[in-house]
Amino acid sequence: MFKKGIIVLCVLAIVSTVCMVQAASPKETKQNRFQQAKTETVVEEEKSKNKKKRRIKSEISCGKAEPMRIAGFVTNPPFGWVNVTPPSGLKKAQYHNAGFAYDLFEQMAHNIGLKTANIGYTSYQDAMRDLRRGKIDVVVGAYYDRRTLGTGVNLLFPSYFTNPIMTIFLKGKERPVQSWEDLRGLKGVVRQEEMIYSLIFQQLPKDLEIVQVSGSKKAFRMLLEGKVDFMITGLYGAEAEIRRYKLTNDIHFEPKTLISPELFFVFSSHTDCRVYKEKLAEELKKIKADKDSYHRTLVQYIDQWGIRFKDKPSLVQEIRQEHLKASLPSDFSDVSDKSDLLEQENEKSDTSDVRDTLDLNHSTTQAKPSDEKTSHQQDAIPNASVKSETETKPNVPLSPAAQRALQF
């Protein structure tokens, strides 16, 4: 029995030894591991990825290999506006900047040999947001106002224009204004696109009510219809829009300038284009040196803005026609008859006192005629005629009944 146990142990030892030897022997492979494969190569030397070299001024691409991307005001003539090319087929609508500020900056850039790209937006706030993010390089219009500018931007000095801010009234409703206090008890309007409110709100009396609206037509309608008593606006922007709406004889400019903020070109802090700021500043100084020519150029943009809308009806006529349509009977279904009636009413407005034809409350009160000239045009805008080329007949505002001031 003892001998059998020893034999079994010996057999197990031999089997274990054989298994270990087999496990340690090389496994069969398709090819020898030391033999070079026909389709493979080896790394000859270690290489690390090259880090991107920091650009130096001689390697700046902005304005050279890549155009400088420029945006501007969207609805603030004469300084800037956006023209829209309607979509065609598969091509989407195209937006292009225009106006005094954009053309001025583009000329400055071209004078020093830079390429530019016209990047039109439908929102000024969107343009400023993309400027802060570095998606565009320049916005050609902003006041030195941190509440509007925010961070991530860089101004080009000097400014390109000083914009007088003042109050305007309907003629016959004006009052002397020497300070904000003189407007207490009245209601005013300011256009959002002019970027004025953030500049003045801390100076306003607490009980002075100011409404912000988007769009010049809405603001001027509120003034014409007596929903507000005055408008706070820039001189040049108001002049441009008054010519557009043919309101030259209806609006009184109070000559006192309440503030005079300056407009600047604004660069993104993320753009390489900032290296050209010094050269661009020199170009701006050269162009501004001839003050008379510089000012006349701005006036030309005001004139052209009015001429662009010369075939459009005046804002007073638009309002009158809207109320006329609203007053037609609901069963007045014959379209041709409606058109004939509107034409007859238009003829009336050409031959009779417009104040009467626009009296929405059928008031018989007659407003006294006014022959006073808008002296602000000759004082503040040299060489600008009082009557623009867009005018055909004087436009007179709504009747006193429709213009009454709101009670607070």
DRENDO-1510 file (C-alpha; in Angstrom, 1 decimal, always signed):
<recs>
REC; n; res; u; v; w
REC; 1; MET; +0.0; +0.0; +0.0 .
REC; 2; PHE; +2.9; +2.3; +0.9 .
REC; 3; LYS; +4.6; +1.5; -2.4 .
REC; 4; LYS; +1.5; +2.3; -4.4 .
REC; 5; GLY; +1.3; +5.7; -2.8 .
REC; 6; ILE; +4.9; +6.5; -3.7 .
REC; 7; ILE; +4.2; +5.4; -7.2 .
REC; 8; VAL; +1.2; +7.7; -7.5 .
REC; 9; LEU; +3.2; +10.7; -6.2 .
REC; 10; CYS; +5.9; +10.1; -8.7 .
REC; 11; VAL; +3.5; +9.9; -11.6 .
REC; 12; LEU; +1.8; +13.2; -10.5 .
REC; 13; ALA; +5.2; +14.9; -10.3 .
REC; 14; ILE; +6.2; +13.8; -13.8 .
REC; 15; VAL; +2.9; +14.9; -15.3 .
REC; 16; SER; +3.2; +18.4; -13.6 .
REC; 17; THR; +6.7; +18.8; -14.9 .
REC; 18; VAL; +5.7; +18.0; -18.5 .
REC; 19; CYS; +2.8; +20.5; -18.3 .
REC; 20; MET; +5.0; +23.4; -17.1 .
REC; 21; VAL; +7.5; +22.7; -19.9 .
REC; 22; GLN; +4.8; +22.9; -22.5 .
REC; 23; ALA; +3.4; +26.1; -21.0 .
REC; 24; ALA; +6.8; +27.8; -21.2 .
REC; 25; SER; +7.5; +26.8; -24.8 .
REC; 26; PRO; +6.8; +29.4; -27.5 .
REC; 27; LYS; +3.3; +29.4; -29.0 .
REC; 28; GLU; +3.0; +28.9; -32.7 .
REC; 29; THR; +2.3; +32.2; -34.6 .
REC; 30; LYS; +1.7; +33.0; -38.2 .
REC; 31; GLN; +5.1; +34.6; -38.3 .
REC; 32; ASN; +8.2; +34.9; -36.2 .
REC; 33; ARG; +7.9; +37.8; -33.8 .
REC; 34; PHE; +11.4; +38.9; -34.6 .
REC; 35; GLN; +10.8; +38.9; -38.4 .
REC; 36; GLN; +9.8; +42.2; -39.9 .
REC; 37; ALA; +6.3; +42.3; -41.3 .
REC; 38; LYS; +6.1; +43.1; -45.0 .
REC; 39; THR; +3.3; +45.8; -44.5 .
REC; 40; GLU; +4.5; +47.4; -41.3 .
REC; 41; THR; +7.0; +50.1; -40.5 .
REC; 42; VAL; +8.6; +51.1; -37.2 .
REC; 43; VAL; +8.9; +54.4; -35.5 .
REC; 44; GLU; +12.4; +55.6; -36.2 .
REC; 45; GLU; +12.6; +58.3; -33.6 .
REC; 46; GLU; +10.3; +59.9; -31.0 .
REC; 47; LYS; +8.5; +63.1; -31.9 .
REC; 48; SER; +6.2; +65.3; -29.9 .
REC; 49; LYS; +3.4; +67.3; -31.5 .
REC; 50; ASN; +4.5; +70.8; -32.3 .
REC; 51; LYS; +2.8; +73.6; -30.3 .
REC; 52; LYS; +1.2; +76.4; -32.3 .
REC; 53; LYS; +3.5; +79.3; -32.5 .
REC; 54; ARG; +2.2; +82.6; -31.1 .
REC; 55; ARG; +1.5; +85.0; -33.9 .
REC; 56; ILE; +3.6; +88.0; -34.2 .
REC; 57; LYS; +2.6; +91.2; -35.9 .
REC; 58; SER; +4.1; +90.2; -39.3 .
REC; 59; GLU; +1.8; +87.1; -39.3 .
REC; 60; ILE; -1.5; +88.9; -38.5 .
REC; 61; SER; -4.1; +87.7; -40.9 .
REC; 62; CYS; -7.0; +90.1; -40.1 .
REC; 63; GLY; -7.4; +92.6; -42.9 .
REC; 64; LYS; -4.9; +90.8; -45.0 .
REC; 65; ALA; -5.4; +87.1; -45.7 .
REC; 66; GLU; -8.8; +87.4; -44.0 .
REC; 67; PRO; -11.1; +90.5; -44.3 .
REC; 68; MET; -11.9; +92.6; -41.3 .
REC; 69; ARG; -15.5; +91.7; -40.3 .
REC; 70; ILE; -17.5; +94.9; -39.7 .
REC; 71; ALA; -21.0; +95.4; -38.3 .
REC; 72; GLY; -22.9; +98.6; -37.3 .
REC; 73; PHE; -26.1; +100.3; -36.4 .
REC; 74; VAL; -29.2; +98.5; -37.7 .
REC; 75; THR; -31.9; +101.3; -37.6 .
REC; 76; ASN; -30.1; +104.6; -36.7 .
REC; 77; PRO; -29.7; +106.8; -39.8 .
REC; 78; PRO; -27.8; +108.8; -40.8 .
REC; 79; PHE; -25.0; +107.0; -38.8 .
REC; 80; GLY; -26.1; +103.5; -39.8 .
REC; 81; TRP; -28.8; +101.2; -41.1 .
REC; 82; VAL; -29.0; +97.8; -42.7 .
REC; 83; ASN; -30.2; +97.2; -46.3 .
REC; 84; VAL; -32.0; +93.9; -47.0 .
REC; 85; THR; -31.8; +91.9; -50.3 .
REC; 86; PRO; -34.8; +89.6; -50.4 .
REC; 87; PRO; -34.3; +85.8; -50.7 .
REC; 88; SER; -34.2; +84.4; -54.2 .
REC; 89; GLY; -34.6; +80.7; -54.9 .
REC; 90; LEU; -32.3; +78.8; -52.5 .
REC; 91; LYS; -30.4; +82.0; -51.6 .
REC; 92; LYS; -31.3; +83.4; -48.2 .
REC; 93; ALA; -32.0; +87.1; -47.5 .
REC; 94; GLN; -28.8; +89.2; -47.4 .
REC; 95; TYR; -28.1; +92.0; -44.9 .
REC; 96; HIS; -25.6; +94.8; -45.6 .
REC; 97; ASN; -24.6; +97.7; -43.5 .
REC; 98; ALA; -24.9; +101.2; -44.9 .
REC; 99; GLY; -24.6; +104.8; -43.6 .
REC; 100; PHE; -22.1; +107.4; -42.6 .
REC; 101; ALA; -20.3; +105.4; -39.9 .
REC; 102; TYR; -19.9; +102.2; -41.9 .
REC; 103; ASP; -18.7; +104.0; -45.1 .
REC; 104; LEU; -16.3; +106.2; -43.0 .
REC; 105; PHE; -14.6; +103.2; -41.4 .
REC; 106; GLU; -14.5; +101.2; -44.6 .
REC; 107; GLN; -12.7; +104.1; -46.3 .
REC; 108; MET; -10.2; +104.4; -43.4 .
REC; 109; ALA; -9.4; +100.6; -43.6 .
REC; 110; HIS; -9.0; +100.7; -47.4 .
REC; 111; ASN; -6.7; +103.8; -47.1 .
REC; 112; ILE; -4.2; +101.6; -45.2 .
REC; 113; GLY; -4.6; +98.6; -47.4 .
REC; 114; LEU; -7.0; +96.4; -45.4 .
REC; 115; LYS; -9.7; +94.1; -46.7 .
REC; 116; THR; -13.2; +94.4; -45.2 .
REC; 117; ALA; -16.3; +92.2; -45.0 .
REC; 118; ASN; -19.7; +93.8; -44.6 .
REC; 119; ILE; -21.5; +91.7; -41.9 .
REC; 120; GLY; -25.1; +92.9; -41.5 .
REC; 121; TYR; -27.3; +92.1; -38.5 .
REC; 122; THR; -30.9; +92.5; -37.7 .
REC; 123; SER; -30.2; +93.4; -34.1 .
REC; 124; TYR; -27.6; +95.8; -32.7 .
REC; 125; GLN; -27.5; +93.8; -29.4 .
REC; 126; ASP; -26.7; +90.6; -31.4 .
REC; 127; ALA; -23.9; +92.4; -33.1 .
REC; 128; MET; -22.4; +93.6; -29.8 .
REC; 129; ARG; -22.7; +90.1; -28.3 .
REC; 130; ASP; -20.8; +88.6; -31.3 .
REC; 131; LEU; -18.2; +91.4; -31.0 .
REC; 132; ARG; -17.5; +90.5; -27.3 .
REC; 133; ARG; -17.1; +86.8; -28.4 .
REC; 134; GLY; -14.7; +87.7; -31.2 .
REC; 135; LYS; -17.1; +86.5; -34.0 .
REC; 136; ILE; -16.8; +89.9; -35.6 .
REC; 137; ASP; -13.9; +92.4; -35.4 .
REC; 138; VAL; -15.5; +95.9; -35.3 .
REC; 139; VAL; -18.8; +97.6; -34.6 .
REC; 140; VAL; -18.9; +101.0; -36.1 .
REC; 141; GLY; -20.9; +102.9; -33.5 .
REC; 142; ALA; -21.3; +103.0; -29.8 .
REC; 143; TYR; -21.2; +105.5; -27.0 .
REC; 144; TYR; -18.6; +105.3; -24.2 .
REC; 145; ASP; -21.1; +103.6; -21.9 .
REC; 146; ARG; -20.0; +100.6; -19.9 .
REC; 147; ARG; -23.6; +99.5; -19.4 .
REC; 148; THR; -24.0; +99.1; -23.1 .
REC; 149; LEU; -20.4; +98.1; -24.0 .
REC; 150; GLY; -19.8; +95.5; -21.3 .
REC; 151; THR; -16.5; +93.6; -21.4 .
REC; 152; GLY; -14.4; +92.2; -24.2 .
REC; 153; VAL; -14.4; +95.4; -26.3 .
REC; 154; ASN; -11.8; +98.1; -27.1 .
REC; 155; LEU; -12.5; +101.6; -28.3 .
REC; 156; LEU; -10.7; +103.5; -31.1 .
REC; 157; PHE; -9.8; +107.0; -30.1 .
REC; 158; PRO; -10.7; +109.7; -31.0 .
REC; 159; SER; -14.4; +109.6; -31.5 .
REC; 160; TYR; -15.8; +110.0; -35.0 .
REC; 161; PHE; -18.8; +112.3; -34.1 .
REC; 162; THR; -20.4; +114.2; -31.3 .
REC; 163; ASN; -24.1; +113.7; -31.2 .
REC; 164; PRO; -26.2; +116.5; -29.6 .
REC; 165; ILE; -29.2; +115.1; -27.6 .
REC; 166; MET; -32.3; +117.3; -27.3 .
REC; 167; THR; -36.0; +117.3; -27.0 .
REC; 168; ILE; -38.5; +117.7; -29.9 .
REC; 169; PHE; -42.2; +118.6; -29.7 .
REC; 170; LEU; -45.2; +118.9; -32.0 .
REC; 171; LYS; -45.3; +122.5; -33.1 .
REC; 172; GLY; -47.8; +124.4; -31.0 .
REC; 173; LYS; -47.1; +122.1; -28.1 .
REC; 174; GLU; -43.5; +123.0; -27.4 .
REC; 175; ARG; -42.2; +124.5; -24.1 .
REC; 176; PRO; -38.8; +126.0; -23.2 .
REC; 177; VAL; -36.4; +123.3; -21.9 .
REC; 178; GLN; -33.1; +124.3; -20.2 .
REC; 179; SER; -32.8; +121.1; -18.1 .
REC; 180; TRP; -34.5; +117.8; -17.4 .
REC; 181; GLU; -36.5; +119.5; -14.7 .
REC; 182; ASP; -38.4; +121.5; -17.3 .
REC; 183; LEU; -39.9; +118.3; -18.5 .
REC; 184; ARG; -41.5; +117.3; -15.2 .
REC; 185; GLY; -45.2; +116.5; -15.5 .
REC; 186; LEU; -44.9; +115.5; -19.1 .
REC; 187; LYS; -44.6; +112.1; -20.8 .
REC; 188; GLY; -41.8; +111.4; -23.2 .
REC; 189; VAL; -40.5; +108.7; -25.6 .
REC; 190; VAL; -37.0; +107.6; -26.6 .
REC; 191; ARG; -36.0; +105.2; -29.3 .
REC; 192; GLN; -34.1; +102.1; -28.2 .
REC; 193; GLU; -32.0; +102.0; -31.3 .
REC; 194; GLU; -30.5; +105.4; -30.6 .
REC; 195; MET; -28.9; +103.9; -27.4 .
REC; 196; ILE; -29.7; +107.1; -25.4 .
REC; 197; TYR; -31.7; +106.0; -22.4 .
REC; 198; SER; -28.8; +104.4; -20.5 .
REC; 199; LEU; -26.8; +107.6; -20.9 .
REC; 200; ILE; -29.5; +109.8; -19.3 .
REC; 201; PHE; -31.7; +107.8; -16.9 .
REC; 202; GLN; -29.6; +108.7; -13.8 .
REC; 203; GLN; -30.1; +112.4; -14.6 .
REC; 204; LEU; -33.9; +112.2; -15.0 .
REC; 205; PRO; -36.3; +113.4; -12.3 .
REC; 206; LYS; -37.8; +110.4; -10.6 .
REC; 207; ASP; -41.4; +111.4; -11.5 .
REC; 208; LEU; -40.5; +112.0; -15.2 .
REC; 209; GLU; -42.1; +109.2; -17.3 .
REC; 210; ILE; -40.1; +108.1; -20.3 .
REC; 211; VAL; -41.2; +105.2; -22.6 .
REC; 212; GLN; -38.7; +103.3; -24.7 .
REC; 213; VAL; -39.9; +102.0; -28.1 .
REC; 214; SER; -38.2; +100.2; -31.0 .
REC; 215; GLY; -38.6; +101.9; -34.3 .
REC; 216; SER; -38.8; +105.5; -35.4 .
REC; 217; LYS; -42.2; +105.2; -36.9 .
REC; 218; LYS; -43.7; +104.1; -33.6 .
REC; 219; ALA; -42.0; +106.9; -31.7 .
REC; 220; PHE; -43.2; +109.6; -34.1 .
REC; 221; ARG; -46.7; +108.2; -34.2 .
REC; 222; MET; -46.9; +108.4; -30.4 .
REC; 223; LEU; -45.9; +112.1; -30.7 .
REC; 224; LEU; -48.3; +112.9; -33.5 .
REC; 225; GLU; -51.2; +111.1; -31.8 .
REC; 226; GLY; -50.7; +112.8; -28.5 .
REC; 227; LYS; -49.7; +109.7; -26.6 .
REC; 228; VAL; -46.5; +111.4; -25.5 .
REC; 229; ASP; -45.6; +115.1; -25.2 .
REC; 230; PHE; -42.0; +115.1; -26.3 .
REC; 231; MET; -39.3; +112.9; -27.7 .
REC; 232; ILE; -35.6; +112.7; -26.5 .
REC; 233; THR; -33.5; +112.2; -29.6 .
REC; 234; GLY; -30.2; +112.9; -31.3 .
REC; 235; LEU; -30.3; +115.9; -33.6 .
REC; 236; TYR; -29.1; +114.2; -36.7 .
REC; 237; GLY; -31.2; +111.0; -36.3 .
REC; 238; ALA; -34.3; +113.1; -35.8 .
REC; 239; GLU; -33.5; +115.2; -38.8 .
REC; 240; ALA; -33.1; +112.2; -41.0 .
REC; 241; GLU; -36.4; +110.5; -39.9 .
REC; 242; ILE; -38.4; +113.8; -40.1 .
REC; 243; ARG; -37.4; +114.0; -43.7 .
REC; 244; ARG; -38.4; +110.4; -44.3 .
REC; 245; TYR; -41.8; +110.9; -42.8 .
REC; 246; LYS; -42.2; +114.4; -44.3 .
REC; 247; LEU; -42.8; +116.1; -41.0 .
REC; 248; THR; -40.5; +119.1; -41.4 .
REC; 249; ASN; -43.3; +121.6; -40.8 .
REC; 250; ASP; -44.8; +119.7; -37.9 .
REC; 251; ILE; -41.9; +119.2; -35.5 .
REC; 252; HIS; -40.3; +121.8; -33.2 .
REC; 253; PHE; -36.7; +121.3; -32.1 .
REC; 254; GLU; -36.0; +122.8; -28.7 .
REC; 255; PRO; -32.5; +124.2; -29.3 .
REC; 256; LYS; -31.0; +123.4; -25.8 .
REC; 257; THR; -28.6; +120.5; -26.0 .
REC; 258; LEU; -29.1; +118.4; -22.9 .
REC; 259; ILE; -26.0; +116.1; -23.4 .
REC; 260; SER; -23.5; +115.6; -26.2 .
REC; 261; PRO; -22.2; +112.1; -26.1 .
REC; 262; GLU; -19.5; +111.0; -28.6 .
REC; 263; LEU; -19.7; +108.0; -31.0 .
REC; 264; PHE; -16.8; +105.6; -31.3 .
REC; 265; PHE; -15.6; +102.7; -33.4 .
REC; 266; VAL; -15.4; +99.6; -31.2 .
REC; 267; PHE; -13.0; +96.6; -31.6 .
REC; 268; SER; -13.3; +93.2; -30.2 .
REC; 269; SER; -10.7; +92.4; -27.5 .
REC; 270; HIS; -10.2; +89.0; -29.2 .
REC; 271; THR; -9.4; +90.3; -32.7 .
REC; 272; ASP; -5.9; +90.7; -34.2 .
REC; 273; CYS; -7.3; +93.7; -36.0 .
REC; 274; ARG; -6.5; +95.8; -33.0 .
REC; 275; VAL; -2.9; +96.1; -34.2 .
REC; 276; TYR; -4.1; +98.6; -36.8 .
REC; 277; LYS; -5.8; +100.9; -34.4 .
REC; 278; GLU; -3.0; +103.4; -34.4 .
REC; 279; LYS; -2.9; +103.7; -38.2 .
REC; 280; LEU; -6.7; +103.9; -38.3 .
REC; 281; ALA; -6.7; +106.6; -35.7 .
REC; 282; GLU; -4.3; +108.6; -37.9 .
REC; 283; GLU; -6.6; +108.2; -40.9 .
REC; 284; LEU; -9.6; +109.3; -38.9 .
REC; 285; LYS; -7.8; +112.5; -37.8 .
REC; 286; LYS; -6.9; +113.3; -41.4 .
REC; 287; ILE; -10.5; +112.9; -42.6 .
REC; 288; LYS; -11.9; +115.0; -39.7 .
REC; 289; ALA; -9.3; +117.7; -40.2 .
REC; 290; ASP; -11.5; +119.4; -42.8 .
REC; 291; LYS; -14.4; +120.0; -40.5 .
REC; 292; ASP; -16.7; +121.7; -43.0 .
REC; 293; SER; -16.3; +118.9; -45.5 .
REC; 294; TYR; -16.8; +116.3; -42.8 .
REC; 295; HIS; -20.0; +117.9; -41.6 .
REC; 296; ARG; -21.3; +118.3; -45.2 .
REC; 297; THR; -20.8; +114.6; -45.8 .
REC; 298; LEU; -23.1; +113.7; -42.9 .
REC; 299; VAL; -25.7; +116.1; -44.1 .
REC; 300; GLN; -25.6; +114.4; -47.5 .
REC; 301; TYR; -26.5; +111.1; -45.8 .
REC; 302; ILE; -29.5; +112.9; -44.2 .
REC; 303; ASP; -30.6; +114.2; -47.5 .
REC; 304; GLN; -30.2; +110.8; -49.2 .
REC; 305; TRP; -32.3; +109.2; -46.5 .
REC; 306; GLY; -35.1; +111.6; -47.2 .
REC; 307; ILE; -34.9; +111.1; -51.0 .
REC; 308; ARG; -35.0; +107.4; -50.6 .
REC; 309; PHE; -38.6; +107.6; -49.3 .
REC; 310; LYS; -39.7; +110.5; -51.5 .
REC; 311; ASP; -42.5; +108.5; -53.1 .
REC; 312; LYS; -43.9; +107.2; -49.8 .
REC; 313; PRO; -46.8; +109.0; -48.2 .
REC; 314; SER; -46.2; +111.2; -45.2 .
REC; 315; LEU; -46.7; +109.6; -41.8 .
REC; 316; VAL; -49.6; +112.0; -41.2 .
REC; 317; GLN; -51.3; +110.6; -44.4 .
REC; 318; GLU; -50.6; +107.0; -43.3 .
REC; 319; ILE; -52.3; +107.6; -39.9 .
REC; 320; ARG; -55.3; +109.4; -41.5 .
REC; 321; GLN; -55.8; +106.6; -44.0 .
REC; 322; GLU; -55.7; +104.0; -41.3 .
REC; 323; HIS; -58.4; +105.7; -39.3 .
REC; 324; LEU; -60.4; +106.3; -42.5 .
REC; 325; LYS; -60.3; +102.5; -43.3 .
REC; 326; ALA; -61.3; +101.7; -39.7 .
REC; 327; SER; -64.3; +104.1; -39.9 .
REC; 328; LEU; -65.7; +102.4; -43.0 .
REC; 329; PRO; -68.9; +100.2; -42.5 .
REC; 330; SER; -68.2; +96.5; -41.9 .
REC; 331; ASP; -70.5; +95.6; -44.8 .
REC; 332; PHE; -68.7; +97.9; -47.2 .
REC; 333; SER; -67.6; +94.9; -49.3 .
REC; 334; ASP; -67.1; +96.6; -52.7 .
REC; 335; VAL; -63.3; +97.0; -52.9 .
REC; 336; SER; -63.4; +99.4; -55.9 .
REC; 337; ASP; -65.8; +101.7; -54.0 .
REC; 338; LYS; -63.4; +101.7; -51.0 .
REC; 339; SER; -60.6; +102.7; -53.3 .
REC; 340; ASP; -62.7; +105.5; -54.8 .
REC; 341; LEU; -63.6; +106.8; -51.4 .
REC; 342; LEU; -60.0; +106.8; -50.3 .
REC; 343; GLU; -58.9; +108.6; -53.4 .
REC; 344; GLN; -61.5; +111.3; -52.8 .
REC; 345; GLU; -60.4; +111.7; -49.2 .
REC; 346; ASN; -56.8; +112.0; -50.4 .
REC; 347; GLU; -57.8; +114.8; -52.8 .
REC; 348; LYS; -59.5; +116.5; -49.9 .
REC; 349; SER; -56.3; +116.5; -47.9 .
REC; 350; ASP; -54.5; +118.2; -50.8 .
REC; 351; THR; -56.8; +121.1; -51.0 .
REC; 352; SER; -58.1; +121.6; -47.5 .
REC; 353; ASP; -56.6; +122.1; -44.1 .
REC; 354; VAL; -54.9; +118.8; -43.1 .
REC; 355; ARG; -55.7; +119.4; -39.4 .
REC; 356; ASP; -59.4; +119.2; -40.2 .
REC; 357; THR; -59.1; +116.1; -42.4 .
REC; 358; LEU; -57.1; +114.3; -39.6 .
REC; 359; ASP; -59.5; +115.3; -36.8 .
REC; 360; LEU; -60.3; +111.9; -35.4 .
REC; 361; ASN; -62.8; +113.3; -32.9 .
REC; 362; HIS; -64.5; +115.5; -35.5 .
REC; 363; SER; -63.4; +118.6; -33.6 .
REC; 364; THR; -64.1; +121.9; -35.2 .
REC; 365; THR; -61.2; +123.5; -33.3 .
REC; 366; GLN; -58.8; +125.1; -35.7 .
REC; 367; ALA; -55.1; +125.2; -34.9 .
REC; 368; LYS; -53.4; +128.5; -35.6 .
REC; 369; PRO; -51.1; +128.4; -38.7 .
REC; 370; SER; -47.4; +128.5; -38.0 .
REC; 371; ASP; -44.9; +130.1; -40.3 .
REC; 372; GLU; -41.9; +129.8; -38.0 .
REC; 373; LYS; -38.9; +128.1; -39.6 .
REC; 374; THR; -37.0; +125.3; -38.0 .
REC; 375; SER; -33.9; +127.3; -37.0 .
REC; 376; HIS; -32.2; +124.3; -35.5 .
REC; 377; GLN; -31.4; +123.1; -39.0 .
REC; 378; GLN; -29.3; +126.1; -40.0 .
REC; 379; ASP; -27.7; +126.5; -36.6 .
REC; 380; ALA; -26.7; +122.9; -36.1 .
REC; 381; ILE; -26.4; +121.6; -39.6 .
REC; 382; PRO; -24.5; +123.9; -42.0 .
REC; 383; ASN; -25.6; +123.9; -45.6 .
REC; 384; ALA; -28.8; +121.9; -44.8 .
REC; 385; SER; -31.9; +123.4; -46.4 .
REC; 386; VAL; -34.9; +123.8; -44.2 .
REC; 387; LYS; -37.1; +122.0; -46.8 .
REC; 388; SER; -35.9; +118.7; -48.1 .
REC; 389; GLU; -36.2; +117.4; -51.6 .
REC; 390; THR; -38.7; +114.8; -50.4 .
REC; 391; GLU; -41.3; +117.4; -49.6 .
REC; 392; THR; -44.3; +118.1; -51.9 .
REC; 393; LYS; -46.8; +119.8; -49.7 .
REC; 394; PRO; -46.7; +120.8; -46.0 .
REC; 395; ASN; -47.8; +118.1; -43.6 .
REC; 396; VAL; -49.7; +119.2; -40.5 .
REC; 397; PRO; -50.2; +117.1; -37.4 .
REC; 398; LEU; -53.5; +115.7; -36.0 .
REC; 399; SER; -56.1; +118.0; -34.5 .
REC; 400; PRO; -55.7; +119.3; -30.9 .
REC; 401; ALA; -58.4; +116.9; -29.8 .
REC; 402; ALA; -56.3; +113.9; -31.0 .
REC; 403; GLN; -53.0; +115.4; -29.6 .
REC; 404; ARG; -54.1; +116.1; -26.1 .
REC; 405; ALA; -51.6; +115.3; -23.5 .
REC; 406; LEU; -52.1; +112.4; -21.2 .
REC; 407; GLN; -53.0; +113.2; -17.6 .
REC; 408; PHE; -50.7; +111.7; -14.9 .
</recs>
